[in-house]
């Protein structure tokens, strides 16, 4: 059994998951460092913890289980979303460029158009959910109403 120090875990997270928000680095480093790990490298401990947290807290995994979907099927359905979230954390944080427009407007308005990356990430997740039947297209419901 091995116990990893907070500092080692935080350093690993910042290096391997540079897009992970700092508050999350602190949360995960605390969680991982407080546990004894059997036969798990630091990278494996981090991977297990991140995947478990994301699956249980940021996907519909729990709801799927509660509605009778078996564990393997629920895991299969949510894994693309978990992988997409981890992929965004693997990217380096972008340095914000200051232009005249950004100097005059410090925050992006809530109704502003999302960035290309935000659209691509969200679009990919929505497309996957549509393929998996987790959500239906608004066009599908309009078509169903027409047939009734």
C-alpha positions as a Python dict, from the first residue, in 0.01 Angstrom:
ca = {
    (1, 'X'): (0, 0, 0),
    (2, 'X'): (121, 346, -87),
    (3, 'X'): (8, 695, 6),
    (4, 'X'): (90, 985, -227),
    (5, 'X'): (165, 1330, -90),
    (6, 'X'): (-61, 1624, -169),
    (7, 'X'): (229, 1803, -340),
    (8, 'X'): (315, 1506, -564),
    (9, 'X'): (-47, 1462, -670),
    (10, 'X'): (-99, 1834, -734),
    (11, 'X'): (222, 1849, -940),
    (12, 'X'): (113, 1546, -1144),
    (13, 'X'): (-232, 1698, -1208),
    (14, 'X'): (-85, 2032, -1317),
    (15, 'X'): (157, 1858, -1553),
    (16, 'X'): (-72, 1593, -1703),
    (17, 'X'): (-400, 1788, -1687),
    (18, 'X'): (-300, 2152, -1737),
    (19, 'X'): (-655, 2255, -1823),
    (20, 'X'): (-790, 2130, -1490),
    (21, 'X'): (-908, 2427, -1280),
    (22, 'X'): (-694, 2501, -975),
    (23, 'X'): (-979, 2444, -730),
    (24, 'X'): (-1026, 2097, -881),
    (25, 'X'): (-651, 2026, -859),
    (26, 'X'): (-669, 2102, -486),
    (27, 'X'): (-983, 1892, -440),
    (28, 'X'): (-845, 1588, -624),
    (29, 'X'): (-498, 1617, -467),
    (30, 'X'): (-656, 1616, -122),
    (31, 'X'): (-882, 1323, -206),
    (32, 'X'): (-600, 1113, -355),
    (33, 'X'): (-343, 1196, -85),
    (34, 'X'): (-578, 1095, 197),
    (35, 'X'): (-616, 742, 63),
    (36, 'X'): (-393, 437, 64),
    (37, 'X'): (-353, 290, -283),
    (38, 'X'): (-290, -77, -349),
    (39, 'X'): (-94, -159, -666),
    (40, 'X'): (-171, 178, -824),
    (41, 'X'): (85, 416, -967),
    (42, 'X'): (29, 786, -912),
    (43, 'X'): (-103, 822, -1268),
    (44, 'X'): (-343, 532, -1217),
    (45, 'X'): (-467, 676, -887),
    (46, 'X'): (-529, 1012, -1055),
    (47, 'X'): (-705, 848, -1351),
    (48, 'X'): (-931, 637, -1129),
    (49, 'X'): (-1023, 935, -913),
    (50, 'X'): (-1091, 1174, -1202),
    (51, 'X'): (-1298, 923, -1397),
    (52, 'X'): (-1499, 821, -1092),
    (53, 'X'): (-1571, 1179, -989),
    (54, 'X'): (-1670, 1291, -1338),
    (55, 'X'): (-1885, 982, -1400),
    (56, 'X'): (-2079, 1009, -1072),
    (57, 'X'): (-2107, 1387, -1047),
    (58, 'X'): (-2111, 1531, -1400),
    (59, 'X'): (-2299, 1273, -1605),
    (60, 'X'): (-2635, 1098, -1590),
    (61, 'X'): (-2467, 775, -1466),
    (62, 'X'): (-2652, 765, -1132),
    (63, 'X'): (-2986, 833, -1300),
    (64, 'X'): (-2926, 554, -1549),
    (65, 'X'): (-2858, 310, -1265),
    (66, 'X'): (-3167, 425, -1075),
    (67, 'X'): (-3384, 372, -1382),
    (68, 'X'): (-3274, 12, -1420),
    (69, 'X'): (-2993, 37, -1674),
    (70, 'X'): (-2727, -220, -1585),
    (71, 'X'): (-2386, -98, -1472),
    (72, 'X'): (-2194, -195, -1786),
    (73, 'X'): (-2445, -25, -2015),
    (74, 'X'): (-2453, 288, -1797),
    (75, 'X'): (-2072, 302, -1807),
    (76, 'X'): (-2075, 262, -2185),
    (77, 'X'): (-2324, 544, -2226),
    (78, 'X'): (-2142, 800, -2010),
    (79, 'X'): (-1782, 715, -2101),
    (80, 'X'): (-1771, 940, -2411),
    (81, 'X'): (-1874, 1239, -2199),
    (82, 'X'): (-1617, 1155, -1929),
    (83, 'X'): (-1348, 1116, -2198),
    (84, 'X'): (-1444, 1451, -2351),
    (85, 'X'): (-1415, 1626, -2015),
    (86, 'X'): (-1077, 1467, -1949),
    (87, 'X'): (-963, 1566, -2297),
    (88, 'X'): (-1038, 1931, -2225),
    (89, 'X'): (-833, 1909, -1905),
    (90, 'X'): (-542, 1759, -2100),
    (91, 'X'): (-518, 2076, -2311),
    (92, 'X'): (-292, 2353, -2197),
    (93, 'X'): (-464, 2658, -2063),
    (94, 'X'): (-479, 2930, -2322),
    (95, 'X'): (-338, 3266, -2235),
    (96, 'X'): (-598, 3532, -2288),
    (97, 'X'): (-498, 3797, -2536),
    (98, 'X'): (-602, 4146, -2450),
    (99, 'X'): (-737, 4350, -2735),
    (100, 'X'): (-904, 4688, -2734),
    (101, 'X'): (-1242, 4514, -2731),
    (102, 'X'): (-1151, 4297, -2433),
    (103, 'X'): (-1007, 4596, -2246),
    (104, 'X'): (-1336, 4781, -2269),
    (105, 'X'): (-1543, 4478, -2183),
    (106, 'X'): (-1383, 4266, -1911),
    (107, 'X'): (-1645, 3990, -1912),
    (108, 'X'): (-1820, 3820, -2198),
    (109, 'X'): (-2195, 3884, -2182),
    (110, 'X'): (-2411, 3585, -2093),
    (111, 'X'): (-2586, 3599, -2429),
    (112, 'X'): (-2260, 3617, -2628),
    (113, 'X'): (-2183, 3356, -2889),
    (114, 'X'): (-1973, 3070, -2744),
    (115, 'X'): (-1619, 3017, -2869),
    (116, 'X'): (-1545, 2765, -3144),
    (117, 'X'): (-1393, 2523, -2891),
    (118, 'X'): (-1699, 2548, -2666),
    (119, 'X'): (-1924, 2476, -2962),
    (120, 'X'): (-1716, 2183, -3082),
    (121, 'X'): (-1700, 2023, -2735),
    (122, 'X'): (-2070, 2072, -2670),
    (123, 'X'): (-2163, 1968, -3022),
    (124, 'X'): (-1962, 1649, -2995),
    (125, 'X'): (-2131, 1558, -2666),
    (126, 'X'): (-2478, 1633, -2802),
    (127, 'X'): (-2412, 1430, -3118),
    (128, 'X'): (-2297, 1135, -2906),
    (129, 'X'): (-2606, 1158, -2686),
    (130, 'X'): (-2829, 1169, -2995),
    (131, 'X'): (-2655, 859, -3139),
    (132, 'X'): (-2688, 677, -2805),
    (133, 'X'): (-3055, 769, -2776),
    (134, 'X'): (-2997, 957, -2449),
    (135, 'X'): (-3168, 1266, -2590),
    (136, 'X'): (-3394, 1322, -2885),
    (137, 'X'): (-3379, 1594, -3140),
    (138, 'X'): (-3645, 1866, -3120),
    (139, 'X'): (-3717, 1777, -3481),
    (140, 'X'): (-3811, 1423, -3370),
    (141, 'X'): (-4078, 1550, -3129),
    (142, 'X'): (-4228, 1782, -3394),
    (143, 'X'): (-4243, 1490, -3636),
    (144, 'X'): (-4415, 1270, -3375),
    (145, 'X'): (-4678, 1540, -3314),
    (146, 'X'): (-4749, 1559, -3687),
    (147, 'X'): (-4812, 1184, -3704),
    (148, 'X'): (-5059, 1178, -3413),
}
